[in-house]
């Protein structure tokens, strides 16, 4: 039994070493993702205005698509 103990400890240390490397790689990946995050310097009212602009743009695109669909249906 005592002969198996050093071998078991060595296996446990090997497993720990592997897990430390995996965790270090995960930490590096998370740091890279943090760098990709956008930070806004806009005020709340500016964000609200941008949201309204996007909504209006989407409405215009939908209206254009509906108009084009109606023209196509009328020509058939």
PDB file of N, CA, C and O in Angstrom:
ATOM      1  N   UNK A   1       0.825  -1.197   0.000  1.00  0.00           N
ATOM      2  CA  UNK A   1       0.000   0.000   0.000  1.00  0.00           C
ATOM      3  C   UNK A   1       0.863   1.252   0.000  1.00  0.00           C
ATOM      4  O   UNK A   1       0.567   2.212  -0.711  1.00  0.00           O
ATOM      5  N   UNK A   2       1.931   1.247   0.796  1.00  0.00           N
ATOM      6  CA  UNK A   2       2.786   2.429   0.857  1.00  0.00           C
ATOM      7  C   UNK A   2       3.541   2.634  -0.443  1.00  0.00           C
ATOM      8  O   UNK A   2       3.937   3.759  -0.752  1.00  0.00           O
ATOM      9  N   UNK A   3       3.751   1.575  -1.209  1.00  0.00           N
ATOM     10  CA  UNK A   3       4.421   1.707  -2.502  1.00  0.00           C
ATOM     11  C   UNK A   3       3.529   2.427  -3.512  1.00  0.00           C
ATOM     12  O   UNK A   3       4.028   3.110  -4.406  1.00  0.00           O
ATOM     13  N   UNK A   4       2.227   2.277  -3.372  1.00  0.00           N
ATOM     14  CA  UNK A   4       1.285   2.908  -4.290  1.00  0.00           C
ATOM     15  C   UNK A   4       1.098   4.395  -4.010  1.00  0.00           C
ATOM     16  O   UNK A   4       0.696   5.147  -4.898  1.00  0.00           O
ATOM     17  N   UNK A   5       1.383   4.822  -2.796  1.00  0.00           N
ATOM     18  CA  UNK A   5       1.134   6.208  -2.415  1.00  0.00           C
ATOM     19  C   UNK A   5       1.939   7.210  -3.240  1.00  0.00           C
ATOM     20  O   UNK A   5       1.348   8.168  -3.736  1.00  0.00           O
ATOM     21  N   UNK A   6       3.246   7.049  -3.415  1.00  0.00           N
ATOM     22  CA  UNK A   6       3.983   8.023  -4.241  1.00  0.00           C
ATOM     23  C   UNK A   6       3.476   8.077  -5.681  1.00  0.00           C
ATOM     24  O   UNK A   6       3.427   9.146  -6.291  1.00  0.00           O
ATOM     25  N   UNK A   7       3.102   6.920  -6.214  1.00  0.00           N
ATOM     26  CA  UNK A   7       2.585   6.890  -7.581  1.00  0.00           C
ATOM     27  C   UNK A   7       1.238   7.609  -7.662  1.00  0.00           C
ATOM     28  O   UNK A   7       0.983   8.337  -8.621  1.00  0.00           O
ATOM     29  N   UNK A   8       0.379   7.412  -6.668  1.00  0.00           N
ATOM     30  CA  UNK A   8      -0.921   8.086  -6.641  1.00  0.00           C
ATOM     31  C   UNK A   8      -0.746   9.593  -6.504  1.00  0.00           C
ATOM     32  O   UNK A   8      -1.457  10.363  -7.149  1.00  0.00           O
ATOM     33  N   UNK A   9       0.183  10.009  -5.677  1.00  0.00           N
ATOM     34  CA  UNK A   9       0.447  11.440  -5.502  1.00  0.00           C
ATOM     35  C   UNK A   9       0.961  12.032  -6.813  1.00  0.00           C
ATOM     36  O   UNK A   9       0.567  13.135  -7.194  1.00  0.00           O
ATOM     37  N   UNK A  10       1.836  11.307  -7.501  1.00  0.00           N
ATOM     38  CA  UNK A  10       2.353  11.784  -8.780  1.00  0.00           C
ATOM     39  C   UNK A  10       1.222  11.933  -9.795  1.00  0.00           C
ATOM     40  O   UNK A  10       1.188  12.916 -10.535  1.00  0.00           O
ATOM     41  N   UNK A  11       0.298  10.977  -9.843  1.00  0.00           N
ATOM     42  CA  UNK A  11      -0.845  11.065 -10.755  1.00  0.00           C
ATOM     43  C   UNK A  11      -1.713  12.271 -10.424  1.00  0.00           C
ATOM     44  O   UNK A  11      -2.168  12.983 -11.318  1.00  0.00           O
ATOM     45  N   UNK A  12      -1.935  12.491  -9.145  1.00  0.00           N
ATOM     46  CA  UNK A  12      -2.744  13.645  -8.724  1.00  0.00           C
ATOM     47  C   UNK A  12      -2.069  14.956  -9.115  1.00  0.00           C
ATOM     48  O   UNK A  12      -2.736  15.887  -9.568  1.00  0.00           O
ATOM     49  N   UNK A  13      -0.754  15.033  -8.941  1.00  0.00           N
ATOM     50  CA  UNK A  13      -0.022  16.237  -9.316  1.00  0.00           C
ATOM     51  C   UNK A  13      -0.065  16.465 -10.827  1.00  0.00           C
ATOM     52  O   UNK A  13      -0.174  17.602 -11.286  1.00  0.00           O
ATOM     53  N   UNK A  14       0.022  15.383 -11.594  1.00  0.00           N
ATOM     54  CA  UNK A  14      -0.086  15.505 -13.051  1.00  0.00           C
ATOM     55  C   UNK A  14      -1.457  16.045 -13.451  1.00  0.00           C
ATOM     56  O   UNK A  14      -1.561  16.914 -14.316  1.00  0.00           O
ATOM     57  N   UNK A  15      -2.495  15.531 -12.822  1.00  0.00           N
ATOM     58  CA  UNK A  15      -3.858  15.991 -13.110  1.00  0.00           C
ATOM     59  C   UNK A  15      -3.999  17.465 -12.744  1.00  0.00           C
ATOM     60  O   UNK A  15      -4.596  18.238 -13.494  1.00  0.00           O
ATOM     61  N   UNK A  16      -3.454  17.853 -11.603  1.00  0.00           N
ATOM     62  CA  UNK A  16      -3.504  19.258 -11.187  1.00  0.00           C
ATOM     63  C   UNK A  16      -2.770  20.153 -12.181  1.00  0.00           C
ATOM     64  O   UNK A  16      -3.253  21.233 -12.521  1.00  0.00           O
ATOM     65  N   UNK A  17      -1.608  19.707 -12.644  1.00  0.00           N
ATOM     66  CA  UNK A  17      -0.850  20.495 -13.631  1.00  0.00           C
ATOM     67  C   UNK A  17      -1.661  20.700 -14.901  1.00  0.00           C
ATOM     68  O   UNK A  17      -1.687  21.802 -15.450  1.00  0.00           O
ATOM     69  N   UNK A  18      -2.326  19.645 -15.373  1.00  0.00           N
ATOM     70  CA  UNK A  18      -3.153  19.758 -16.576  1.00  0.00           C
ATOM     71  C   UNK A  18      -4.288  20.753 -16.354  1.00  0.00           C
ATOM     72  O   UNK A  18      -4.569  21.576 -17.224  1.00  0.00           O
ATOM     73  N   UNK A  19      -4.933  20.682 -15.208  1.00  0.00           N
ATOM     74  CA  UNK A  19      -6.056  21.567 -14.928  1.00  0.00           C
ATOM     75  C   UNK A  19      -5.612  23.012 -14.773  1.00  0.00           C
ATOM     76  O   UNK A  19      -6.344  23.926 -15.155  1.00  0.00           O
ATOM     77  N   UNK A  20      -4.435  23.233 -14.224  1.00  0.00           N
ATOM     78  CA  UNK A  20      -3.922  24.596 -14.084  1.00  0.00           C
ATOM     79  C   UNK A  20      -3.704  25.194 -15.470  1.00  0.00           C
ATOM     80  O   UNK A  20      -4.017  26.363 -15.693  1.00  0.00           O
ATOM     81  N   UNK A  21      -3.171  24.404 -16.408  1.00  0.00           N
ATOM     82  CA  UNK A  21      -2.972  24.894 -17.768  1.00  0.00           C
ATOM     83  C   UNK A  21      -4.307  25.226 -18.431  1.00  0.00           C
ATOM     84  O   UNK A  21      -4.434  26.250 -19.103  1.00  0.00           O
ATOM     85  N   UNK A  22      -5.287  24.369 -18.242  1.00  0.00           N
ATOM     86  CA  UNK A  22      -6.616  24.606 -18.821  1.00  0.00           C
ATOM     87  C   UNK A  22      -7.213  25.887 -18.252  1.00  0.00           C
ATOM     88  O   UNK A  22      -7.731  26.718 -18.998  1.00  0.00           O
ATOM     89  N   UNK A  23      -7.141  26.047 -16.943  1.00  0.00           N
ATOM     90  CA  UNK A  23      -7.682  27.257 -16.313  1.00  0.00           C
ATOM     91  C   UNK A  23      -6.946  28.510 -16.775  1.00  0.00           C
ATOM     92  O   UNK A  23      -7.568  29.555 -16.964  1.00  0.00           O
ATOM     93  N   UNK A  24      -5.642  28.420 -16.957  1.00  0.00           N
ATOM     94  CA  UNK A  24      -4.873  29.574 -17.428  1.00  0.00           C
ATOM     95  C   UNK A  24      -5.312  29.954 -18.841  1.00  0.00           C
ATOM     96  O   UNK A  24      -5.428  31.138 -19.159  1.00  0.00           O
ATOM     97  N   UNK A  25      -5.557  28.953 -19.690  1.00  0.00           N
ATOM     98  CA  UNK A  25      -6.021  29.240 -21.048  1.00  0.00           C
ATOM     99  C   UNK A  25      -7.400  29.876 -21.037  1.00  0.00           C
ATOM    100  O   UNK A  25      -7.671  30.789 -21.818  1.00  0.00           O
ATOM    101  N   UNK A  26      -8.272  29.402 -20.160  1.00  0.00           N
ATOM    102  CA  UNK A  26      -9.615  29.988 -20.050  1.00  0.00           C
ATOM    103  C   UNK A  26      -9.513  31.434 -19.602  1.00  0.00           C
ATOM    104  O   UNK A  26     -10.220  32.299 -20.119  1.00  0.00           O
ATOM    105  N   UNK A  27      -8.642  31.700 -18.647  1.00  0.00           N
ATOM    106  CA  UNK A  27      -8.467  33.074 -18.158  1.00  0.00           C
ATOM    107  C   UNK A  27      -7.987  33.991 -19.274  1.00  0.00           C
ATOM    108  O   UNK A  27      -8.446  35.128 -19.386  1.00  0.00           O
ATOM    109  N   UNK A  28      -7.061  33.500 -20.106  1.00  0.00           N
ATOM    110  CA  UNK A  28      -6.572  34.304 -21.225  1.00  0.00           C
ATOM    111  C   UNK A  28      -7.684  34.588 -22.220  1.00  0.00           C
ATOM    112  O   UNK A  28      -7.781  35.695 -22.749  1.00  0.00           O
ATOM    113  N   UNK A  29      -8.531  33.580 -22.477  1.00  0.00           N
ATOM    114  CA  UNK A  29      -9.657  33.774 -23.388  1.00  0.00           C
ATOM    115  C   UNK A  29     -10.620  34.820 -22.846  1.00  0.00           C
ATOM    116  O   UNK A  29     -11.120  35.654 -23.601  1.00  0.00           O
ATOM    117  N   UNK A  30     -10.882  34.783 -21.553  1.00  0.00           N
ATOM    118  CA  UNK A  30     -11.795  35.753 -20.945  1.00  0.00           C
ATOM    119  C   UNK A  30     -11.221  37.163 -21.020  1.00  0.00           C
ATOM    120  O   UNK A  30     -11.958  38.124 -21.239  1.00  0.00           O
ATOM    121  N   UNK A  31      -9.922  37.289 -20.842  1.00  0.00           N
ATOM    122  CA  UNK A  31      -9.302  38.613 -20.937  1.00  0.00           C
ATOM    123  C   UNK A  31      -9.412  39.154 -22.357  1.00  0.00           C
ATOM    124  O   UNK A  31      -9.628  40.351 -22.551  1.00  0.00           O
ATOM    125  N   UNK A  32      -9.265  38.281 -23.352  1.00  0.00           N
ATOM    126  CA  UNK A  32      -9.411  38.707 -24.745  1.00  0.00           C
ATOM    127  C   UNK A  32     -10.826  39.181 -25.014  1.00  0.00           C
ATOM    128  O   UNK A  32     -11.023  40.164 -25.729  1.00  0.00           O
ATOM    129  N   UNK A  33     -11.814  38.497 -24.451  1.00  0.00           N
ATOM    130  CA  UNK A  33     -13.207  38.892 -24.645  1.00  0.00           C
ATOM    131  C   UNK A  33     -13.478  40.244 -24.012  1.00  0.00           C
ATOM    132  O   UNK A  33     -14.233  41.044 -24.564  1.00  0.00           O
ATOM    133  N   UNK A  34     -12.872  40.513 -22.859  1.00  0.00           N
ATOM    134  CA  UNK A  34     -13.072  41.805 -22.210  1.00  0.00           C
ATOM    135  C   UNK A  34     -12.564  42.934 -23.090  1.00  0.00           C
ATOM    136  O   UNK A  34     -13.144  44.019 -23.111  1.00  0.00           O
ATOM    137  N   UNK A  35     -11.486  42.685 -23.814  1.00  0.00           N
ATOM    138  CA  UNK A  35     -10.949  43.718 -24.690  1.00  0.00           C
ATOM    139  C   UNK A  35     -11.887  44.000 -25.850  1.00  0.00           C
ATOM    140  O   UNK A  35     -11.876  45.103 -26.397  1.00  0.00           O
ATOM    141  N   UNK A  36     -12.697  43.025 -26.233  1.00  0.00           N
ATOM    142  CA  UNK A  36     -13.609  43.187 -27.358  1.00  0.00           C
ATOM    143  C   UNK A  36     -14.892  43.921 -26.980  1.00  0.00           C
ATOM    144  O   UNK A  36     -15.654  44.321 -27.860  1.00  0.00           O
ATOM    145  N   UNK A  37     -15.140  44.103 -25.686  1.00  0.00           N
ATOM    146  CA  UNK A  37     -16.369  44.765 -25.258  1.00  0.00           C
ATOM    147  C   UNK A  37     -16.342  46.235 -25.659  1.00  0.00           C
ATOM    148  O   UNK A  37     -15.304  46.895 -25.624  1.00  0.00           O
ATOM    149  N   UNK A  38     -17.508  46.719 -26.038  1.00  0.00           N
ATOM    150  CA  UNK A  38     -17.633  48.123 -26.406  1.00  0.00           C
ATOM    151  C   UNK A  38     -18.021  48.939 -25.178  1.00  0.00           C
ATOM    152  O   UNK A  38     -18.855  48.523 -24.373  1.00  0.00           O
ATOM    153  N   UNK A  39     -17.422  50.066 -25.057  1.00  0.00           N
ATOM    154  CA  UNK A  39     -17.822  50.980 -23.993  1.00  0.00           C
ATOM    155  C   UNK A  39     -18.330  52.238 -24.662  1.00  0.00           C
ATOM    156  O   UNK A  39     -17.714  52.761 -25.591  1.00  0.00           O
ATOM    157  N   UNK A  40     -19.437  52.704 -24.187  1.00  0.00           N
ATOM    158  CA  UNK A  40     -20.088  53.845 -24.804  1.00  0.00           C
ATOM    159  C   UNK A  40     -19.805  55.113 -24.010  1.00  0.00           C
ATOM    160  O   UNK A  40     -19.871  55.129 -22.781  1.00  0.00           O
ATOM    161  N   UNK A  41     -19.492  56.158 -24.734  1.00  0.00           N
ATOM    162  CA  UNK A  41     -19.298  57.466 -24.110  1.00  0.00           C
ATOM    163  C   UNK A  41     -20.516  58.350 -24.352  1.00  0.00           C
ATOM    164  O   UNK A  41     -20.467  59.561 -24.134  1.00  0.00           O
ATOM    165  N   UNK A  42     -21.612  57.736 -24.805  1.00  0.00           N
ATOM    166  CA  UNK A  42     -22.804  58.498 -25.125  1.00  0.00           C
ATOM    167  C   UNK A  42     -23.661  58.708 -23.892  1.00  0.00           C
ATOM    168  O   UNK A  42     -23.692  57.890 -22.972  1.00  0.00           O
ATOM    169  N   UNK A  43     -24.346  59.819 -23.908  1.00  0.00           N
ATOM    170  CA  UNK A  43     -25.304  60.109 -22.846  1.00  0.00           C
ATOM    171  C   UNK A  43     -26.586  59.325 -23.107  1.00  0.00           C
ATOM    172  O   UNK A  43     -26.798  58.820 -24.209  1.00  0.00           O
ATOM    173  N   UNK A  44     -27.424  59.228 -22.109  1.00  0.00           N
ATOM    174  CA  UNK A  44     -28.659  58.463 -22.215  1.00  0.00           C
ATOM    175  C   UNK A  44     -29.558  59.017 -23.321  1.00  0.00           C
ATOM    176  O   UNK A  44     -30.138  58.241 -24.081  1.00  0.00           O
ATOM    177  N   UNK A  45     -29.683  60.326 -23.426  1.00  0.00           N
ATOM    178  CA  UNK A  45     -30.549  60.905 -24.455  1.00  0.00           C
ATOM    179  C   UNK A  45     -30.013  60.612 -25.859  1.00  0.00           C
ATOM    180  O   UNK A  45     -30.793  60.469 -26.800  1.00  0.00           O
ATOM    181  N   UNK A  46     -28.673  60.523 -26.006  1.00  0.00           N
ATOM    182  CA  UNK A  46     -28.097  60.188 -27.302  1.00  0.00           C
ATOM    183  C   UNK A  46     -28.404  58.731 -27.677  1.00  0.00           C
ATOM    184  O   UNK A  46     -28.691  58.427 -28.834  1.00  0.00           O
ATOM    185  N   UNK A  47     -28.340  57.850 -26.697  1.00  0.00           N
ATOM    186  CA  UNK A  47     -28.691  56.448 -26.945  1.00  0.00           C
ATOM    187  C   UNK A  47     -30.161  56.314 -27.310  1.00  0.00           C
ATOM    188  O   UNK A  47     -30.522  55.520 -28.179  1.00  0.00           O
ATOM    189  N   UNK A  48     -31.009  57.094 -26.642  1.00  0.00           N
ATOM    190  CA  UNK A  48     -32.437  57.082 -26.941  1.00  0.00           C
ATOM    191  C   UNK A  48     -32.678  57.556 -28.377  1.00  0.00           C
ATOM    192  O   UNK A  48     -33.473  56.959 -29.103  1.00  0.00           O
ATOM    193  N   UNK A  49     -31.997  58.624 -28.784  1.00  0.00           N
ATOM    194  CA  UNK A  49     -32.133  59.132 -30.148  1.00  0.00           C
ATOM    195  C   UNK A  49     -31.677  58.097 -31.171  1.00  0.00           C
ATOM    196  O   UNK A  49     -32.312  57.926 -32.212  1.00  0.00           O
ATOM    197  N   UNK A  50     -30.587  57.415 -30.877  1.00  0.00           N
ATOM    198  CA  UNK A  50     -30.100  56.381 -31.782  1.00  0.00           C
ATOM    199  C   UNK A  50     -31.104  55.237 -31.893  1.00  0.00           C
ATOM    200  O   UNK A  50     -31.305  54.685 -32.974  1.00  0.00           O
ATOM    201  N   UNK A  51     -31.727  54.887 -30.782  1.00  0.00           N
ATOM    202  CA  UNK A  51     -32.732  53.823 -30.795  1.00  0.00           C
ATOM    203  C   UNK A  51     -33.908  54.226 -31.664  1.00  0.00           C
ATOM    204  O   UNK A  51     -34.416  53.417 -32.440  1.00  0.00           O
ATOM    205  N   UNK A  52     -34.339  55.458 -31.539  1.00  0.00           N
ATOM    206  CA  UNK A  52     -35.438  55.941 -32.385  1.00  0.00           C
ATOM    207  C   UNK A  52     -35.043  55.922 -33.859  1.00  0.00           C
ATOM    208  O   UNK A  52     -35.853  55.549 -34.708  1.00  0.00           O
ATOM    209  N   UNK A  53     -33.821  56.316 -34.172  1.00  0.00           N
ATOM    210  CA  UNK A  53     -33.348  56.304 -35.558  1.00  0.00           C
ATOM    211  C   UNK A  53     -33.350  54.895 -36.134  1.00  0.00           C
ATOM    212  O   UNK A  53     -33.754  54.686 -37.277  1.00  0.00           O
ATOM    213  N   UNK A  54     -32.900  53.939 -35.345  1.00  0.00           N
ATOM    214  CA  UNK A  54     -32.875  52.546 -35.804  1.00  0.00           C
ATOM    215  C   UNK A  54     -34.295  52.045 -36.037  1.00  0.00           C
ATOM    216  O   UNK A  54     -34.558  51.358 -37.024  1.00  0.00           O
ATOM    217  N   UNK A  55     -35.212  52.386 -35.135  1.00  0.00           N
ATOM    218  CA  UNK A  55     -36.600  51.960 -35.291  1.00  0.00           C
ATOM    219  C   UNK A  55     -37.215  52.570 -36.547  1.00  0.00           C
ATOM    220  O   UNK A  55     -37.913  51.879 -37.290  1.00  0.00           O
ATOM    221  N   UNK A  56     -36.967  53.850 -36.793  1.00  0.00           N
ATOM    222  CA  UNK A  56     -37.489  54.508 -37.993  1.00  0.00           C
ATOM    223  C   UNK A  56     -36.892  53.898 -39.256  1.00  0.00           C
ATOM    224  O   UNK A  56     -37.593  53.718 -40.252  1.00  0.00           O
ATOM    225  N   UNK A  57     -35.621  53.585 -39.218  1.00  0.00           N
ATOM    226  CA  UNK A  57     -34.965  52.966 -40.364  1.00  0.00           C
ATOM    227  C   UNK A  57     -35.583  51.604 -40.662  1.00  0.00           C
ATOM    228  O   UNK A  57     -35.808  51.261 -41.822  1.00  0.00           O
ATOM    229  N   UNK A  58     -35.854  50.835 -39.623  1.00  0.00           N
ATOM    230  CA  UNK A  58     -36.478  49.520 -39.808  1.00  0.00           C
ATOM    231  C   UNK A  58     -37.875  49.670 -40.400  1.00  0.00           C
ATOM    232  O   UNK A  58     -38.277  48.885 -41.259  1.00  0.00           O
ATOM    233  N   UNK A  59     -38.616  50.680 -39.940  1.00  0.00           N
ATOM    234  CA  UNK A  59     -39.955  50.925 -40.493  1.00  0.00           C
ATOM    235  C   UNK A  59     -39.879  51.290 -41.969  1.00  0.00           C
ATOM    236  O   UNK A  59     -40.685  50.815 -42.769  1.00  0.00           O
ATOM    237  N   UNK A  60     -38.902  52.140 -42.339  1.00  0.00           N
ATOM    238  CA  UNK A  60     -38.739  52.529 -43.738  1.00  0.00           C
ATOM    239  C   UNK A  60     -38.393  51.322 -44.608  1.00  0.00           C
ATOM    240  O   UNK A  60     -38.938  51.168 -45.701  1.00  0.00           O
ATOM    241  N   UNK A  61     -37.496  50.472 -44.132  1.00  0.00           N
ATOM    242  CA  UNK A  61     -37.132  49.288 -44.901  1.00  0.00           C
ATOM    243  C   UNK A  61     -38.327  48.360 -45.084  1.00  0.00           C
ATOM    244  O   UNK A  61     -38.529  47.795 -46.159  1.00  0.00           O
ATOM    245  N   UNK A  62     -39.115  48.211 -44.024  1.00  0.00           N
ATOM    246  CA  UNK A  62     -40.313  47.368 -44.116  1.00  0.00           C
ATOM    247  C   UNK A  62     -41.313  47.976 -45.098  1.00  0.00           C
ATOM    248  O   UNK A  62     -41.921  47.254 -45.888  1.00  0.00           O
ATOM    249  N   UNK A  63     -41.488  49.301 -45.056  1.00  0.00           N
ATOM    250  CA  UNK A  63     -42.404  49.969 -45.979  1.00  0.00           C
ATOM    251  C   UNK A  63     -41.929  49.815 -47.421  1.00  0.00           C
ATOM    252  O   UNK A  63     -42.738  49.572 -48.316  1.00  0.00           O
ATOM    253  N   UNK A  64     -40.615  49.956 -47.653  1.00  0.00           N
ATOM    254  CA  UNK A  64     -40.081  49.768 -48.998  1.00  0.00           C
ATOM    255  C   UNK A  64     -40.306  48.346 -49.494  1.00  0.00           C
ATOM    256  O   UNK A  64     -40.671  48.138 -50.651  1.00  0.00           O
ATOM    257  N   UNK A  65     -40.089  47.371 -48.620  1.00  0.00           N
ATOM    258  CA  UNK A  65     -40.294  45.971 -49.001  1.00  0.00           C
ATOM    259  C   UNK A  65     -41.763  45.704 -49.307  1.00  0.00           C
ATOM    260  O   UNK A  65     -42.084  45.005 -50.267  1.00  0.00           O
ATOM    261  N   UNK A  66     -42.649  46.259 -48.496  1.00  0.00           N
ATOM    262  CA  UNK A  66     -44.086  46.083 -48.755  1.00  0.00           C
ATOM    263  C   UNK A  66     -44.495  46.747 -50.067  1.00  0.00           C
ATOM    264  O   UNK A  66     -45.294  46.193 -50.822  1.00  0.00           O
ATOM    265  N   UNK A  67     -43.952  47.930 -50.338  1.00  0.00           N
ATOM    266  CA  UNK A  67     -44.263  48.629 -51.583  1.00  0.00           C
ATOM    267  C   UNK A  67     -43.774  47.820 -52.790  1.00  0.00           C
ATOM    268  O   UNK A  67     -44.495  47.663 -53.775  1.00  0.00           O
ATOM    269  N   UNK A  68     -42.547  47.312 -52.698  1.00  0.00           N
ATOM    270  CA  UNK A  68     -42.004  46.513 -53.796  1.00  0.00           C
ATOM    271  C   UNK A  68     -42.831  45.245 -53.993  1.00  0.00           C
ATOM    272  O   UNK A  68     -43.055  44.819 -55.126  1.00  0.00           O
ATOM    273  N   UNK A  69     -43.283  44.642 -52.896  1.00  0.00           N
ATOM    274  CA  UNK A  69     -44.123  43.439 -52.999  1.00  0.00           C
ATOM    275  C   UNK A  69     -45.446  43.761 -53.682  1.00  0.00           C
ATOM    276  O   UNK A  69     -45.916  43.004 -54.532  1.00  0.00           O
ATOM    277  N   UNK A  70     -46.042  44.888 -53.305  1.00  0.00           N
ATOM    278  CA  UNK A  70     -47.319  45.288 -53.931  1.00  0.00           C
ATOM    279  C   UNK A  70     -47.145  45.565 -55.426  1.00  0.00           C
ATOM    280  O   UNK A  70     -47.988  45.181 -56.236  1.00  0.00           O
ATOM    281  N   UNK A  71     -46.048  46.235 -55.784  1.00  0.00           N
ATOM    282  CA  UNK A  71     -45.785  46.486 -57.218  1.00  0.00           C
ATOM    283  C   UNK A  71     -45.628  45.178 -57.989  1.00  0.00           C
ATOM    284  O   UNK A  71     -46.113  45.046 -59.112  1.00  0.00           O
ATOM    285  N   UNK A  72     -44.954  44.230 -57.381  1.00  0.00           N
ATOM    286  CA  UNK A  72     -44.761  42.946 -58.026  1.00  0.00           C
ATOM    287  C   UNK A  72     -46.076  42.211 -58.170  1.00  0.00           C
ATOM    288  O   UNK A  72     -46.334  41.598 -59.207  1.00  0.00           O
ATOM    289  N   UNK A  73     -46.914  42.262 -57.143  1.00  0.00           N
ATOM    290  CA  UNK A  73     -48.216  41.586 -57.186  1.00  0.00           C
ATOM    291  C   UNK A  73     -49.125  42.232 -58.223  1.00  0.00           C
ATOM    292  O   UNK A  73     -49.872  41.535 -58.909  1.00  0.00           O
ATOM    293  N   UNK A  74     -49.069  43.549 -58.344  1.00  0.00           N
ATOM    294  CA  UNK A  74     -49.922  44.270 -59.296  1.00  0.00           C
ATOM    295  C   UNK A  74     -49.516  43.970 -60.742  1.00  0.00           C
ATOM    296  O   UNK A  74     -50.363  43.938 -61.635  1.00  0.00           O
ATOM    297  N   UNK A  75     -48.221  43.750 -60.966  1.00  0.00           N
ATOM    298  CA  UNK A  75     -47.761  43.507 -62.328  1.00  0.00           C
ATOM    299  C   UNK A  75     -48.060  42.074 -62.791  1.00  0.00           C
ATOM    300  O   UNK A  75     -47.972  41.773 -63.981  1.00  0.00           O
ATOM    301  N   UNK A  76     -48.406  41.211 -61.865  1.00  0.00           N
ATOM    302  CA  UNK A  76     -48.708  39.823 -62.248  1.00  0.00           C
ATOM    303  C   UNK A  76     -50.100  39.762 -62.715  1.00  0.00           C
ATOM    304  O   UNK A  76     -50.579  38.693 -63.090  1.00  0.00           O
TER     305      UNK A  76
END
